[in-house]
Amino acid sequence: MTKIPATVITGFLGSGKTTLIRHLLQNAGGRRLAVIVNEFGDVGVDGEILRGCGVATGAQDIVELANGCICCTVADDFLPTMAKLLDRETPPEHILIETSGLALPKPLLKAFAWPDVRTRATVDAVIAVIDAAAVAEGRFAADEAALAALRADPDLDHETPLEELFEEQLGSADLIVLNKTDIIDAPRLDRVERDVLAAARPGVGVMRACQGRLDPAALLGLGLCAEDDLDSRPSHHESEADHDHDDFESFVLRTGVIGAAEPLAARLSEIIARHDVLRLKGVVAVGGKSARLIVQAVGPRIETYYDRRWRDDEPRASRLVVIGEKGLARAEIEAALTAALR
């Protein structure tokens, strides 16, 4: 029996994984795709964004795992979910797995060696999506020397969990997508590509993308059987028991309809910078607008766009997810966001 291919799409917070998957769904060419989405915290925003991308993928084909990081809940959540997809009378032709931005890829690859999965599914490839502009700015860079040169404070301690996670994702990748190339100049993009390749395994390919727009034929159907090649994928954490997220925290802010969308990005950018928020994303209801406003922010850069129309049976409300390192000034951020979302 032919194994069903699964593509693991990893990448740091805000790198553009969900945007890339949206593009794949919108350009599936009739192929039956299923998506497993894992977010940091029980928030469900990425699944909502994917369901609203305007394609024929049914709600049953987008499965959310929100009980913890996928690499830490493989046995409890991921394996039963895979079994349900594979047991369908008409199973998907390809499975896309979007990991949390804080997930280690290797425990997930090891899960494909389990007997219930190994005979029926294979890891087609591991794709690491990289925010090229963020790396160029010294955020989540893998090259410590380059990071030290880019950051203003030479005494800053660069041995952070952020960099370690970044290295883990690069170390497991078969293909690296340098995303957001439209907001970085050519010399810096070339430097980022050199630095990323230096941190990756030998022979790993690199593709450049703007908003995740790449030919699905270049990303799917690579047939690499990554689960059979674990030894070449280095990891600081050889067991998920060594990995925790105590250095990160998240919360969800829920509010009502805002008056106008135009000043929102500037207001959010100021809040993010003041409180050193790593990632902000969500759905906003704008007065007088029939469609949902999607907000995606990483560092000071914010993207907003309208996706689908609000359904008659759903409440028009705003929901933003805030992710940062431990010690977020939650009360202050909530107050500032509430004031901005008016």
N, C-alpha and C positions, 0 to 999 in steps of 0.2 A: 504494500500500500504506500502511495506517495505521501511523504510527510508534508504537513502544512507549514509554510515558511512564516517566521515571525521576525520582525525587525524591531530591535530595541533602540529607542531614540532617547539618548541621554543628553545632558547639558546643564550648565549652571542656571541659577535663577535668572529669568528674563532673557535667556539666549534666543528664544524664538521657536521652541519645540512645538508649542500648540499651533503657531502660525504655519509651520512647515507641514504639520499633519492636516490642517485645514486645506492647504494646497493639494496634498495628496488625495484627500477625499473628493475635492472638487474636480480632480483630473484623473479619477480612477478608471475611466474608460469602460465602465460596466463591470469591472472586477469587484467581487464581494469582499469588502474590507471590514474587519472588526477592529475596534480600538479599546485598549485597556489603559485607563488614565489613573495615575497616582499623583496626588498632591501632598504638599507638606501641610498637615492640619486638615481637619474635617471641614473643607470649604466648598468643594464642588464647582468652582468657577470654570476651570478648564473644560470640564464635561459640558457645561452649559454653552460655552463658546463654540465647541465643536458641533453640538446639536443645532446651533443657529447658523451654520455656514451655508445653508441653502442647498443641500444635496439630498439624495434619496436615501442615504444611510439611515436606517431606523434607530429608534431610541434603544432597542435591544442590542444593537451592534456597538454601542458605546458604553463600556462598563467602567464604573468608577471604583477605585479602591481607596477609601478614605479613612481606614482604621490604623494608619501608620505608614511609615516609609516602606516601600515595596521590598527593599532589601532586608528589612528586619521582620517582615511578616510573610515571607515566602510560603511557608507551609500552611499558615492559617488562611491566607487570602489569595495569593497569586495562583497556587496550584489548583485549588478548587475552582477558581474562575476559569483557568485554562481548560480544565476538564469539562466544564459546562459548555464552553465554546466548541470544543472538539467533539462532544457527544451530540451536538445538534444533528437533526436529520439532514439538513443542508448546512454543513459547516462553512465558515468563511474560507475564501481562497488565500487570504493573507491576513496576518494579525499584526497590528502596530501597537507597540507598548511604549507609552510615554512615561518615563520614570519621573519621580519627584526631582526637583533641582538639587536636592540634598542626598540623593540615593547613590549607593555604590553599585556599579553595574555587575561586578563579578558574582555576588551571591545569586543574582537573577539568572546568570548564565549557567551556574551550577544546577539550578532547578530543572533545566532541560535534560539533565542526565537521570532524573527520577524515572522509574519504570513506567508510570502512568502517562508520562509526557514523551519520553525519548522515542518511543516507537511511532508516535503520531505527529510530532512537531519538531522543528529544528530552527535554530537561530540563523536566519538568512544573513544578517550582519548587525553589527553594533554601530550606530551613527551618533557621533558626538556633535552637537550643535554649539557653536562658539559665537558669542557676541564679540565680533572683531573690534568694534569701536570701544567697547568696555576694556578689552585686553590692552588695546593701544593706550588707553588712559591709565593703565596700571592697576585696573580692578580685576582681581581673580587671575592674575598672570602666573604662568607656570615657571617662568625663568626668573629666579630670585634676583640675579644681577640686574636684569632689565627692569624689574620692579623697583629695585632700590634707586636706579637712575631716574625713573619716571616720577617717583613720589617726592614730595617736597621735603619731608622730614627724614633725614638720613638715619636717625636713631630709631625709627619705627621698627618694631619687631615683625618681621615678615613671615615667621613660621606660624601661620594661622590655619585653622581648620578649613577656611575658604580655599586656600591654595592646595591643601591636601586633597580635598574633594575634586578640585579641578584636575589635579594630576591623576587621580583614580579614573576619572571619566576619559581623559586622553589615553591612559594606559590600556584601556579595554577596547578602544575604538578600532573599527576596520576602515571607517571613512569619517573624515572630519568635514563638516560644513561650516565655513566661515560666513556667518550671517551678518546682516545689516551693513553690507559693503557700500551702501549708498551714502552713509554718513561718516566715511573715513576716506582720506586721500590715498592715492596709489602708493607713495613711498611708505607710509605707515602700515598699510595693508600688507605690503610685501614683507615688512619686518615682522608683523604678527604671524604671517604664514611661516616664516623661517623659525620663529621661536616655538610655535606650536608643533611643527614637525620635529624639532629637536627634542621635544618632550614626549613625542608619540613613539609607537613601535616602528621598527623598520618596515618600509613598504606600504605604510598607510597612505591612502589617497586623500587629497584635499579638493573640495569644490567651493566656489564662491557663490554667494546668493544674496539677493535683496528680498526681504520679506519671505524667505523660504521658498521662493519660486524656482524650482528645479524640475527637470523632466523626471517623472516617476520612474521611467525606465532606467535612469541612472542610479536610483536609490533602492529599488525593489527588484528581487530576483537575482541577487548576487550569488546566492548558493554557497556561502562560506562555512556553514556548519560551525559557528563560533564556539559552541559547547564542547567541541572536540579539540579545541586549541586553547585550553585554559592556562597552560603553563607559560605561554608566551605573553600573558597579560598580567603585568605586575600589579601588586596591591599592597597597600600598607595594612590592610585589614583582611586577613585570610579567613576570618569567620565573622558573620554578622554580629556575634556577641561582642566583638571589639568596637562596634560602631554605635554611637548614639548621637542625639541631636541636642544635647544639653546646652550647646553654645548658641542655639537658635530658638526663636520663639515667634509665634504668629497670633494674630487675632483678626476677627471679622467685625467691621463696622456696618451696621444696617441703618438706613435712614430712608426718607421719602423721596419725593420728586424735587429736582433742583430747578431753579428758575431759568438758567441759560447755560449753554455748554461753553461759550466763547472764553470766559475768564478762568475756566476750571483748570486747564493745564498749568497756567502760571501759578495759580494758588497751590496746586499739588506739588509742583517743583520746589517751591519755597519750603513747604513742610518737609518734604523728603530730605532736602539738603540740611535743614536745621536739626533734624532728628536722626540723620544717618540711616535712613530706611534703605534696606537692600532691594526690596521688591514690593511693588504695589500693583494690584490688578483687581478688576471687577467689572460689574455691570451697573450703569447709572441710568436712572429714569429722568428724562429732560421734559419739562413742561412744554406742551404744544408739539412734541415730536412723537410720531407713531412707532418709531424704531428704538431699539435699545442702543445706548452708547457704551461701547467697550473701552475700558481704560487699561493700558498696559504700560508699566513704568519700571525701569531698572536704572538705579542711580538717578541722575538729574534728567534723563531723557524720558519723555512721555509720548506715547502714541494713543490717539483716540480715533475711533471710527464707529459708524453705525452698522450693525449687522442685520438681524431680522426684526420684523415687526412684533410688537407685543401681542401676545395671544389674548383673546377676550376672557379666558378663564384664569389668567395669572395676574397677581397684584403688581401694579407698577411701583416698584420700590428699588432703591439703590443698595448695592452691597459691595464693599471694598475689602480686600484681604491685604493685610500689612505683614510683611516678613522682615525680620532684622536679627541682629545678634542679641544675645542675652542682655537684658537690662534696658530694653526699650521703655521709654517714658510713655507708657500706654495711655494714661489719663490725659497727658498733654497732647499726644497725637490725636486721640479721639476727639478732644475739644476742638483742636485746630481743623480736623477733617470735617467735623459737624458744621463748623462755621463756613468752611469752603463749599460744602454741599448744600447751599441754600439758593 
